[in-house]
Amino acid sequence: MKNYSEAVHLALKAIFLNTSIVDTYVTFAYSYYKLGQKDKACQFIAVFRAGFTR
């Protein structure tokens, strides 16, 4: 698939639909990492950890 920009776009739609599916955050992190935006990848890992590891 390797269309990481599209994956980010679709994951963003899922977030706006108020999903709590873990894979959405993994998609953000991995896609941003593959796009060379490691700071954004780390940001979504932090969001994931804050929201799902209580």
Secondary structure in CASP SS format (residue, H / E / C, confidence):
PFRMAT SS
TARGET T0000
AUTHOR 0000-0000-0000
METHOD secondary structure of the structure
MODEL  1
M C 1.00
K C 1.00
N C 1.00
Y H 1.00
S H 1.00
E H 1.00
A H 1.00
V H 1.00
H H 1.00
L H 1.00
A H 1.00
L H 1.00
K H 1.00
A H 1.00
I H 1.00
F H 1.00
L C 1.00
N C 1.00
T C 1.00
S C 1.00
I C 1.00
V H 1.00
D H 1.00
T H 1.00
Y H 1.00
V H 1.00
T H 1.00
F H 1.00
A H 1.00
Y H 1.00
S H 1.00
Y H 1.00
Y H 1.00
K H 1.00
L C 1.00
G C 1.00
Q C 1.00
K H 1.00
D H 1.00
K H 1.00
A H 1.00
C H 1.00
Q H 1.00
F H 1.00
I H 1.00
A H 1.00
V H 1.00
F H 1.00
R H 1.00
A H 1.00
G H 1.00
F H 1.00
T C 1.00
R C 1.00
END
